[in-house]
Amino acid sequence: MDTILITGGAGFIGSCFVRRQAAAPRWRVVNLDALTYAGNLDSLPVEAANHEFVHGNICDASLVSQLLEQYRPSAVINFAAESHVDRSIDGPAAFVQTNVVGTCNLLDCCLAYYRQLASEDRQKFRFLQVSTDEVFGSLGPTGYFTETTAYAPNSPYSASKASADMFVRAYHETFGLPTLITNCSNNYGPYQFPEKLIPLIILNARGGKPLPVYGDGQNVRDWLFVGDHCQAIEQVLTGGRAGETYTVGGDSERRNIDVVQGICALLDELVPRVEGSYQELITFVRDRPGHDRRYAIDASKVKRELGWNPTKTFEEGLRLTVHWYLEHPHWVDRVTSGKYRGERLGVGSA
């Protein structure tokens, strides 16, 4: 069984990848995570023979180099990132440090490791950068992001991810490091940190709190179930062509207000309020600065070349997600026991 090194594997998407490998082992997974506010050991399988957790930071070059030499991975997947747009508005510098400097450090360490591999191992090695569709900026009412869409980031978060992607591309073009980039749409599902829209709305609703909807609620996102995303990453890692980019979407465009109302309808069905519908808690609030109007992904390349397709409709995935949060209050309590208390972030204090 080959070994892969993943970074940020205690976060939302990374931990899903780890749980999938624990359930159906394909690789031995070495998981490097700094355990910041969104990283949580409770999201990881407790006893998985093919998973080893290492507490550390991707900016620590000596640690990364040590792990590469010790475990001799055939691939590195970079999930590690500061990923919450509102936090990037309040404090951009942390996003530059982790997303740009940290990615550059990983690339430097991986290039040194790659150069000393035997020829056969070089042919196998890949560096996969997990990125976002937010690097492309905002779409109008029609059209889709593709692998050839020009980058036009509008938030500090998306600017930091765009910069990281450019360094990944440069290390392939300049140094020959075999890299892959995936740009995904909005992920959702179990174990997501509750400052993101879907878990925040679920938890606020259950607590009888206002359900904040930015601006007029007409912003559109393409929603991708996290398990489907991780399956796409697996297929890109094993079948993708070095130097290529793959856009991954869920074929599930929804307005933010429709997502919130859909959650309310599910909660009305599953755990009705005595006081009335959860929709009565919806509150429109001042919009996020630089809030992109619409994202939508054309995932035809990854479907055509690698045979990937999303398995969950948005309605199926949302029902599963709502059920999961209702059934796992202890996980929620533990991840919200730190500094984040469900307050509004990203009002532009920076």
N, C-alpha and C positions, 0 to 999 in steps of 0.2 A: 504494500500500500504506500503510494507516494505521500510525502508530507507537503502541506502548503502552510505558509505563514499568512495569517490575516491580521489586520490592524483594526481597532475599533470593534472588536467582536463581542463586546458586552453592550453595545448600543442596539438600537431598534432593528436595523436591517442586518447588521453583523450577527446578532444573537439568533435571528431566524435562520441564517445560513448555518450556524453552528448546530442548532437544534435539528436541522434537516440532515446534517452529516451524522449526528448521533443516532438518528432514527434509521438511516440507511447509509451506513459507512461507505464512502468512496475514497476519502483521503484521511490521513492523520492531520488534525488541525492544531497548529500552535497559534494561540490567540493572545495578541498583545493589545492591552487596553489601559488607558490612564485612569479609568473610573472617575471621570468628571461627573457633573450633575446628571447627564443622560445615560451614563454607563452603569449597569446594574448587574451584579453577580446573580441576583434572583432570576434573571432572564435566561441563564445558562443551564444546561443539563447538569445535574449534580454528579452523576456517576456515568461518564462516557469514556470508554477505554481509548477512544481515538481523539480525545480533546485534552489539551494542556493549556492552562491559563497562565499568562505572565503579566504581572502588573508593571506597567511602564509606559513611557511616552515615545511617540514616533520622532520627536525632536532629539532624542538621546542617541547619537550616532554610535557610541560604543556599545550600547545595549542592542541596537538593531544589528550591528555587524556581528556581535557575539551570537545572537540567535540564528543568523544566517549560517554561520560556521558550525554551530552546534547541531542544528536540525537539518541542514542541507535541503531546503525546500525546492520543489520543482516549480513553484509559483508563489507569488505574493499578491494578495488582494487588499487594496487599500480602502477599507470602509471608514477609517478614522476621519472625523471631521467635526468641526463646529457647524451645526446644520440648521439652527433656528433663526429665521430671517429677523424676527423682532429683536432677538438678542444682538444681532449684528448691527442693528440701528443704534442700540444703546451703547455698544462697545465694539467697534470694528477691529481693534488691534488684536484681540484674541483670535479672530478669524484669520488674520494674516499669519499669525504665528503657527497655528495648527494646520490650516489648510494649504498655505503656500510654503512656509519654511519647513513644516513637517513633511510635506510631500517631496520637496527638494531633497531633504535629508534621506528619505527612503530611496529615492532614485539614485542618489550618490552611493549609498551602501549597496543597493542591488546591482548597480553597474560594476562596482569593484568585485562583488561576489560572482557575477555573471562572467566576467573576464577570466576568472581562474577556473571555471568549470571545464570539464572534458567536453569534447565536441558533441557527443551524443546528448549530454545533459544540457548543453547550450541549445540544441534543437528543441528540447522540451520546455525550457524555462519561459515563463510569461510573467509580466507585471501588469495587473489589471487595476485600473483606476475607476472607482465607482463614483460617478458624477451625477449631475442633475440637469433637467431641461431648463432650469432657471437661467443658465448661462446664456441662453438665446434671447433673453429679453421678453417682450410682450408681443402677442399676436393680435391682429384685428379680428373681426367676427368670422373670418374664413381663413383657410390655410392650415398647414401643419409644420412642425419642426421636423427636419430630417438631419441626416449625418452631415449634410453640406450647408446647413443654415449658418450664417455668420453669427459670431458671438456678439451680444450686445447687453451685458449684464446691467441691472438697474439697482441692485441692493449691494451693500458691502458683502453679504454672504455670497451672492452669485458672482460678484467680482472676484472674490477669493477662490471660488471653485473654478472660474474661468481661467484664472492665472495658473492654478495647479494643473489644469488640463493642458494648457499651453506648454508647461514644463515637461509633462509626460510626452507630448508630441515631439518636443525638441530633443529629448533624450533618445527617442527612436530615430529621428532624422539625423541627428549629429553623431551619436555614439553607437547606434545600431542596437540599442536595448530593445528586446521584443516586447512591446507594450500593447495594451488594449484599453479602450475607454468605453464605458457605457454611460449614456445620459438617460436617466429615467424620469418618469413623471411622478406625481405625488403618491407616495406610498402610504398605505394605511393597513391596520390589522392589529392583532394582539401584541401586547408588550410595548406599545408606543408611548413615549414619554408624554405626559398629559398637558404640555403646553401647545401641542399640535391640535389642529381644529377638531378632528373627530373625537379623540379621547377627552378633550377639554369640554366639548359640548355634552358628552355622555355624563361626565362626572359633575359638571355644574348643574345639569338637569336633575340628577339624583339628589344633589344637595339643595335643590330649590333656589339656586342662584341664577342671576341673569345669564342668558345665552348670547354672548357678544358676536355680532355680525358686522364686519368692517364695511364702512361706506354704505353702498346701496345693496350689497349682497349679490351683485350681478357678475362678480369676477368668476371666471371659469377655469377649472382645473381638470386634467385628465387623471383619473384615479386608478392606481395600480395596487392590487393586493400584494402584500409583502412576500408571501410564499411564491407567487408567480414571478416576482422580480428575482428572487434568489434562484429559481430554476433557470431563468434567463442568464444570470451570471454564470451558473455552472456550465451552460451550453456555450456561452461565449468563451469561457476559459478553456474548454476542451476542443471547441471547433472553430473559434474565431481566428482570423488571419492577423498576424502580427502587424502592428501599425494602423489597424483599422479602428473605427468608431462605430458603435451600434446604439441606436436610440430604442428605448424600451418603454412602451406605454400600455395602458390597460384597456384602450378602446372604450373609455367610460368618462366622457366629458360631462361635467355637472356644474351648475352654478352653485356658489357657496350657500346661498339661501336654500336651494333645493336639498343640499346635503344636510343642513341643519334641520329642515322640516322633515326629511326622511328619518333622521335619528329620533326626532320627537314622536313621529308616528309609530316607530318600533317600540319606544318606551311606553307610549300610551297603551299599546297592545300587551306588553310584557309585564310592566309594573305601573299600572295606572295611578295618577295623582288623585287624591280626594278633591283637591281644589280645582281640578279641570285639566285641560290639555297642557302638555309641556310647551306647546307652541306659544302659550301666553307668556312664557319667560323670555322669548326672543327680544333682544334689544339691539338696535342699530347704534354703532359707536363710530367715533371719528376714524377715518380711514388710515391705514398704514402709509407712511411716507413712501413714495415710489412704488406703490402697489401695482404690479403687472396685471393687466386686464384679463388676458386669456393665455393659457398654455394648452397645446394639443400635440400629440406625438404621432408621427407616421412610423410605425414599427415594421414596415414591410420588409426591410433588409434582414433583420434578425429572424423574421418568420420565413422568408424565402431561403436564406442561406443556411440557417441552423435548425429550422423546423420548430421554432418556439411559438407558442400561442398562449395567451392568458387562459386560465382554466376557470376563473371566478368572474361572474358578472358583478357589477357594483352592488346590486341588490343582495346577492348571495353573500358577498364579502362583508357588507355592512351589517347584515343580520348576525353573521358569525362573530364579528367584532363587538357588537353591542352585547351579545350573550357573554362573550369572554370577560368584558369589563364588569358586568353584573356578577359574574361567578368568581371573580378574583379580587375582592376588596382588600385582602391582605397585601397583595403585590402593590396595589395602588397606594396603600398607606405607607409602605416602606419607601417607595420611590419618591413620594411627596413629603418625606420627613426632613428633607434638607432645606435649602434656601428657597426653592420655588414653592409658592403657596397658591398658585392659580391666579396670580395677579396679572394685570395687563402689562405686557412688555412692548418695546418697540415704538414708543411715542416720540422718539427723536431726542432723547436727553443728551446724546453725544454731540 
